[in-house]
Amino acid sequence: MATTAQEHIPTYDRAASANGGGAATAPADWRDPRYQAFALLRLAFTVAPIAFGLDKFFNVMVHWPNYLAPWINDIAPGTGQEFMYFVGATEILAGVIVALKPRYGAYVVAGWLGGIVINLVTYSDFYDIALRDFGLMLAALTLARLASVYDPPLRLGRR
């Protein structure tokens, strides 16, 4: 018996969004490669920002102030290391947001990575790292798109 393409298209429950519209959410099915990609990216963008954020306080992997563009160091209050404490706290918070609500946290991480790319591109000799972080930014945006399917929107004040 022949099957049609329609039989293979999954249907999703509709979840109400804060603006009254509907948003499709797919079930968490570990056999589905799309869900596996979502889960893998969610794990990566939870663990990596938290790990790198913690390292901003201890400089075990690298001395992070070395990567701070001089123009940012000139406008940031305090020393480069003190600014790295702010950077670390922000990265930890971004990782926690991804863990709790990847639909929104992925955009926070993508924006943060965009800022890192700008910092590195405006500072000579770090173009290779900027390119890597640009790729990570694209991966974070991919997580955001997958999260729009697998992570329902917040329901703020509406039922």
C-alpha atoms as an extended CHARMM CRD file, in Angstrom:
* protein
*
       159  EXT
         1         1  MET       CA              0.0000000000        0.0000000000        0.0000000000  PROA      1               0.0000000000
         2         2  ALA       CA              1.4180000000        3.3780000000       -0.9930000000  PROA      2               0.0000000000
         3         3  THR       CA              1.7210000000        6.1000000000        1.6090000000  PROA      3               0.0000000000
         4         4  THR       CA              1.3330000000        9.7670000000        0.9280000000  PROA      4               0.0000000000
         5         5  ALA       CA              3.5620000000       12.5630000000        2.1580000000  PROA      5               0.0000000000
         6         6  GLN       CA              0.6360000000       13.8540000000        4.2420000000  PROA      6               0.0000000000
         7         7  GLU       CA              0.7600000000       10.7780000000        6.4680000000  PROA      7               0.0000000000
         8         8  HSD       CA              4.3180000000       11.6350000000        7.5540000000  PROA      8               0.0000000000
         9         9  ILE       CA              3.6660000000       15.2290000000        8.5720000000  PROA      9               0.0000000000
        10        10  PRO       CA              3.3860000000       15.4180000000       12.3660000000  PROA      10              0.0000000000
        11        11  THR       CA              0.6800000000       17.4820000000       13.9730000000  PROA      11              0.0000000000
        12        12  TYR       CA              1.3870000000       19.4640000000       17.1070000000  PROA      12              0.0000000000
        13        13  ASP       CA             -0.7730000000       20.7600000000       19.9020000000  PROA      13              0.0000000000
        14        14  ARG       CA             -1.3200000000       24.5000000000       19.8390000000  PROA      14              0.0000000000
        15        15  ALA       CA             -0.1540000000       26.4320000000       22.9020000000  PROA      15              0.0000000000
        16        16  ALA       CA             -1.4760000000       29.9220000000       23.4930000000  PROA      16              0.0000000000
        17        17  SER       CA              1.1360000000       32.6800000000       23.5240000000  PROA      17              0.0000000000
        18        18  ALA       CA              1.1060000000       35.8920000000       25.5450000000  PROA      18              0.0000000000
        19        19  ASN       CA             -0.1950000000       37.8720000000       22.5770000000  PROA      19              0.0000000000
        20        20  GLY       CA             -3.1680000000       35.5720000000       22.1200000000  PROA      20              0.0000000000
        21        21  GLY       CA             -1.7720000000       33.7300000000       19.1120000000  PROA      21              0.0000000000
        22        22  GLY       CA             -1.1280000000       30.0350000000       18.8770000000  PROA      22              0.0000000000
        23        23  ALA       CA              2.2810000000       28.4200000000       18.7910000000  PROA      23              0.0000000000
        24        24  ALA       CA              2.8730000000       24.8660000000       17.6990000000  PROA      24              0.0000000000
        25        25  THR       CA              4.7990000000       22.7010000000       20.1380000000  PROA      25              0.0000000000
        26        26  ALA       CA              6.1210000000       19.2900000000       19.2100000000  PROA      26              0.0000000000
        27        27  PRO       CA              6.3620000000       16.3990000000       21.6420000000  PROA      27              0.0000000000
        28        28  ALA       CA              9.7280000000       15.4600000000       23.1160000000  PROA      28              0.0000000000
        29        29  ASP       CA             10.4910000000       12.3340000000       21.1030000000  PROA      29              0.0000000000
        30        30  TRP       CA             14.0620000000       11.0610000000       21.5380000000  PROA      30              0.0000000000
        31        31  ARG       CA             13.7300000000        9.0390000000       18.3160000000  PROA      31              0.0000000000
        32        32  ASP       CA             13.2160000000       12.2540000000       16.3390000000  PROA      32              0.0000000000
        33        33  PRO       CA             16.5600000000       13.6280000000       15.0290000000  PROA      33              0.0000000000
        34        34  ARG       CA             15.1700000000       17.1640000000       15.2230000000  PROA      34              0.0000000000
        35        35  TYR       CA             14.4710000000       16.7780000000       18.9290000000  PROA      35              0.0000000000
        36        36  GLN       CA             17.9080000000       15.2060000000       19.4210000000  PROA      36              0.0000000000
        37        37  ALA       CA             19.4860000000       18.2750000000       17.7660000000  PROA      37              0.0000000000
        38        38  PHE       CA             17.4260000000       20.5710000000       20.0030000000  PROA      38              0.0000000000
        39        39  ALA       CA             18.4500000000       18.6580000000       23.1460000000  PROA      39              0.0000000000
        40        40  LEU       CA             22.1330000000       18.5700000000       22.1550000000  PROA      40              0.0000000000
        41        41  LEU       CA             22.2410000000       22.3030000000       21.4130000000  PROA      41              0.0000000000
        42        42  ARG       CA             20.3280000000       23.0680000000       24.6100000000  PROA      42              0.0000000000
        43        43  LEU       CA             22.8480000000       21.0720000000       26.6360000000  PROA      43              0.0000000000
        44        44  ALA       CA             25.8070000000       22.7090000000       24.8790000000  PROA      44              0.0000000000
        45        45  PHE       CA             24.4920000000       26.2440000000       25.3350000000  PROA      45              0.0000000000
        46        46  THR       CA             23.6910000000       25.5650000000       28.9760000000  PROA      46              0.0000000000
        47        47  VAL       CA             27.0060000000       23.9670000000       29.9540000000  PROA      47              0.0000000000
        48        48  ALA       CA             29.4380000000       26.0390000000       27.8470000000  PROA      48              0.0000000000
        49        49  PRO       CA             28.3490000000       29.5290000000       28.9830000000  PROA      49              0.0000000000
        50        50  ILE       CA             28.2580000000       28.4110000000       32.6090000000  PROA      50              0.0000000000
        51        51  ALA       CA             31.7020000000       26.7640000000       32.3750000000  PROA      51              0.0000000000
        52        52  PHE       CA             33.3110000000       29.6680000000       30.5330000000  PROA      52              0.0000000000
        53        53  GLY       CA             31.5340000000       32.1440000000       32.7950000000  PROA      53              0.0000000000
        54        54  LEU       CA             32.9230000000       30.4440000000       35.8890000000  PROA      54              0.0000000000
        55        55  ASP       CA             36.3930000000       30.4700000000       34.3520000000  PROA      55              0.0000000000
        56        56  LYS       CA             36.2180000000       34.2610000000       34.0010000000  PROA      56              0.0000000000
        57        57  PHE       CA             36.5750000000       34.3250000000       37.7910000000  PROA      57              0.0000000000
        58        58  PHE       CA             39.5170000000       31.9040000000       37.9620000000  PROA      58              0.0000000000
        59        59  ASN       CA             41.3720000000       32.2160000000       34.6040000000  PROA      59              0.0000000000
        60        60  VAL       CA             42.2200000000       28.4940000000       34.5430000000  PROA      60              0.0000000000
        61        61  MET       CA             41.7630000000       27.9300000000       30.7930000000  PROA      61              0.0000000000
        62        62  VAL       CA             43.2040000000       31.2730000000       29.7300000000  PROA      62              0.0000000000
        63        63  HSD       CA             43.8110000000       34.7660000000       31.0840000000  PROA      63              0.0000000000
        64        64  TRP       CA             40.5450000000       36.2400000000       29.7640000000  PROA      64              0.0000000000
        65        65  PRO       CA             41.4430000000       39.9520000000       29.9790000000  PROA      65              0.0000000000
        66        66  ASN       CA             43.9580000000       39.2980000000       27.1650000000  PROA      66              0.0000000000
        67        67  TYR       CA             40.9830000000       38.9580000000       24.7970000000  PROA      67              0.0000000000
        68        68  LEU       CA             39.4180000000       42.2780000000       25.7250000000  PROA      68              0.0000000000
        69        69  ALA       CA             39.7670000000       44.8670000000       22.9580000000  PROA      69              0.0000000000
        70        70  PRO       CA             41.5690000000       47.9900000000       24.2090000000  PROA      70              0.0000000000
        71        71  TRP       CA             38.6860000000       50.2870000000       23.2720000000  PROA      71              0.0000000000
        72        72  ILE       CA             36.3190000000       48.2310000000       25.4500000000  PROA      72              0.0000000000
        73        73  ASN       CA             38.8380000000       48.1990000000       28.2700000000  PROA      73              0.0000000000
        74        74  ASP       CA             39.0450000000       52.0110000000       27.9770000000  PROA      74              0.0000000000
        75        75  ILE       CA             35.2760000000       52.5270000000       28.3320000000  PROA      75              0.0000000000
        76        76  ALA       CA             34.5560000000       49.7450000000       30.8370000000  PROA      76              0.0000000000
        77        77  PRO       CA             34.7750000000       50.7370000000       34.4850000000  PROA      77              0.0000000000
        78        78  GLY       CA             37.5690000000       49.1830000000       36.5330000000  PROA      78              0.0000000000
        79        79  THR       CA             40.2650000000       46.8400000000       35.3070000000  PROA      79              0.0000000000
        80        80  GLY       CA             40.0340000000       44.2730000000       32.5380000000  PROA      80              0.0000000000
        81        81  GLN       CA             39.7560000000       41.4890000000       35.1320000000  PROA      81              0.0000000000
        82        82  GLU       CA             36.9480000000       43.3050000000       36.9330000000  PROA      82              0.0000000000
        83        83  PHE       CA             35.1100000000       43.5880000000       33.6260000000  PROA      83              0.0000000000
        84        84  MET       CA             35.6360000000       39.8460000000       33.1310000000  PROA      84              0.0000000000
        85        85  TYR       CA             33.7620000000       39.2620000000       36.4090000000  PROA      85              0.0000000000
        86        86  PHE       CA             30.7700000000       41.0340000000       34.8340000000  PROA      86              0.0000000000
        87        87  VAL       CA             31.2570000000       39.0100000000       31.6280000000  PROA      87              0.0000000000
        88        88  GLY       CA             31.4090000000       35.7750000000       33.6280000000  PROA      88              0.0000000000
        89        89  ALA       CA             28.2700000000       36.5420000000       35.6020000000  PROA      89              0.0000000000
        90        90  THR       CA             26.4410000000       37.4050000000       32.3770000000  PROA      90              0.0000000000
        91        91  GLU       CA             27.5400000000       34.1620000000       30.7350000000  PROA      91              0.0000000000
        92        92  ILE       CA             26.4420000000       32.1040000000       33.7410000000  PROA      92              0.0000000000
        93        93  LEU       CA             23.0510000000       33.8220000000       33.6890000000  PROA      93              0.0000000000
        94        94  ALA       CA             22.7190000000       33.1930000000       29.9320000000  PROA      94              0.0000000000
        95        95  GLY       CA             23.4310000000       29.4780000000       30.4340000000  PROA      95              0.0000000000
        96        96  VAL       CA             20.8300000000       29.2640000000       33.2000000000  PROA      96              0.0000000000
        97        97  ILE       CA             18.2470000000       30.9910000000       30.9960000000  PROA      97              0.0000000000
        98        98  VAL       CA             18.9400000000       28.4770000000       28.2020000000  PROA      98              0.0000000000
        99        99  ALA       CA             18.4770000000       25.6270000000       30.6890000000  PROA      99              0.0000000000
       100       100  LEU       CA             15.1580000000       27.0210000000       31.9240000000  PROA      100             0.0000000000
       101       101  LYS       CA             13.6860000000       28.5480000000       28.7610000000  PROA      101             0.0000000000
       102       102  PRO       CA             15.7260000000       27.9060000000       25.5930000000  PROA      102             0.0000000000
       103       103  ARG       CA             13.1180000000       29.6770000000       23.4570000000  PROA      103             0.0000000000
       104       104  TYR       CA             14.3980000000       32.9710000000       24.8890000000  PROA      104             0.0000000000
       105       105  GLY       CA             17.8030000000       32.0320000000       26.3060000000  PROA      105             0.0000000000
       106       106  ALA       CA             19.1530000000       31.0210000000       22.9110000000  PROA      106             0.0000000000
       107       107  TYR       CA             18.6460000000       34.5910000000       21.6740000000  PROA      107             0.0000000000
       108       108  VAL       CA             20.4350000000       35.9160000000       24.7780000000  PROA      108             0.0000000000
       109       109  VAL       CA             23.4130000000       33.6470000000       24.0360000000  PROA      109             0.0000000000
       110       110  ALA       CA             23.3670000000       34.5640000000       20.3360000000  PROA      110             0.0000000000
       111       111  GLY       CA             23.3820000000       38.2680000000       21.1710000000  PROA      111             0.0000000000
       112       112  TRP       CA             26.1650000000       37.7870000000       23.6790000000  PROA      112             0.0000000000
       113       113  LEU       CA             28.2260000000       35.8610000000       21.1230000000  PROA      113             0.0000000000
       114       114  GLY       CA             27.5960000000       38.6640000000       18.6290000000  PROA      114             0.0000000000
       115       115  GLY       CA             29.1250000000       41.0940000000       21.1220000000  PROA      115             0.0000000000
       116       116  ILE       CA             32.1140000000       38.8100000000       21.5690000000  PROA      116             0.0000000000
       117       117  VAL       CA             32.5700000000       38.6530000000       17.7850000000  PROA      117             0.0000000000
       118       118  ILE       CA             32.5610000000       42.4660000000       17.5830000000  PROA      118             0.0000000000
       119       119  ASN       CA             35.1050000000       42.6260000000       20.4120000000  PROA      119             0.0000000000
       120       120  LEU       CA             37.4030000000       40.1150000000       18.6970000000  PROA      120             0.0000000000
       121       121  VAL       CA             37.0930000000       41.5610000000       15.1830000000  PROA      121             0.0000000000
       122       122  THR       CA             38.0750000000       44.9960000000       16.4820000000  PROA      122             0.0000000000
       123       123  TYR       CA             41.1300000000       43.5370000000       18.2130000000  PROA      123             0.0000000000
       124       124  SER       CA             43.9280000000       42.3220000000       15.9220000000  PROA      124             0.0000000000
       125       125  ASP       CA             45.0750000000       38.7220000000       15.7960000000  PROA      125             0.0000000000
       126       126  PHE       CA             41.8680000000       37.1280000000       17.0780000000  PROA      126             0.0000000000
       127       127  TYR       CA             40.0220000000       36.6930000000       13.7650000000  PROA      127             0.0000000000
       128       128  ASP       CA             40.1260000000       32.9030000000       14.0230000000  PROA      128             0.0000000000
       129       129  ILE       CA             38.4110000000       32.9940000000       17.4020000000  PROA      129             0.0000000000
       130       130  ALA       CA             35.9100000000       35.5430000000       16.0640000000  PROA      130             0.0000000000
       131       131  LEU       CA             35.0730000000       33.1630000000       13.2190000000  PROA      131             0.0000000000
       132       132  ARG       CA             34.5780000000       30.3000000000       15.6780000000  PROA      132             0.0000000000
       133       133  ASP       CA             32.3050000000       32.4400000000       17.8530000000  PROA      133             0.0000000000
       134       134  PHE       CA             30.3550000000       33.5220000000       14.7650000000  PROA      134             0.0000000000
       135       135  GLY       CA             29.7060000000       29.8200000000       14.0890000000  PROA      135             0.0000000000
       136       136  LEU       CA             28.6230000000       29.3640000000       17.7000000000  PROA      136             0.0000000000
       137       137  MET       CA             26.2870000000       32.3380000000       17.2920000000  PROA      137             0.0000000000
       138       138  LEU       CA             24.6980000000       30.6400000000       14.2720000000  PROA      138             0.0000000000
       139       139  ALA       CA             24.3090000000       27.4570000000       16.3350000000  PROA      139             0.0000000000
       140       140  ALA       CA             22.6240000000       29.4480000000       19.1110000000  PROA      140             0.0000000000
       141       141  LEU       CA             20.2170000000       30.9130000000       16.5520000000  PROA      141             0.0000000000
       142       142  THR       CA             19.5560000000       27.3670000000       15.3220000000  PROA      142             0.0000000000
       143       143  LEU       CA             18.7110000000       26.3870000000       18.9070000000  PROA      143             0.0000000000
       144       144  ALA       CA             16.3210000000       29.3390000000       19.0740000000  PROA      144             0.0000000000
       145       145  ARG       CA             14.5230000000       28.1630000000       15.9390000000  PROA      145             0.0000000000
       146       146  LEU       CA             14.2820000000       24.5810000000       17.2290000000  PROA      146             0.0000000000
       147       147  ALA       CA             13.1190000000       25.8680000000       20.6060000000  PROA      147             0.0000000000
       148       148  SER       CA             10.2420000000       27.6370000000       18.8620000000  PROA      148             0.0000000000
       149       149  VAL       CA              8.9420000000       24.1290000000       18.0970000000  PROA      149             0.0000000000
       150       150  TYR       CA              9.9280000000       22.2050000000       21.2380000000  PROA      150             0.0000000000
       151       151  ASP       CA              9.6970000000       24.8340000000       23.9970000000  PROA      151             0.0000000000
       152       152  PRO       CA              6.2830000000       26.4480000000       24.4530000000  PROA      152             0.0000000000
       153       153  PRO       CA              6.1360000000       30.2160000000       24.9210000000  PROA      153             0.0000000000
       154       154  LEU       CA              5.6120000000       31.7490000000       28.3240000000  PROA      154             0.0000000000
       155       155  ARG       CA              2.0050000000       32.4240000000       29.2070000000  PROA      155             0.0000000000
       156       156  LEU       CA              1.9860000000       35.8240000000       30.8520000000  PROA      156             0.0000000000
       157       157  GLY       CA             -1.2930000000       36.7020000000       32.4980000000  PROA      157             0.0000000000
       158       158  ARG       CA             -3.4970000000       34.9010000000       29.9910000000  PROA      158             0.0000000000
       159       159  ARG       CA             -5.2540000000       31.5840000000       30.1640000000  PROA      159             0.0000000000
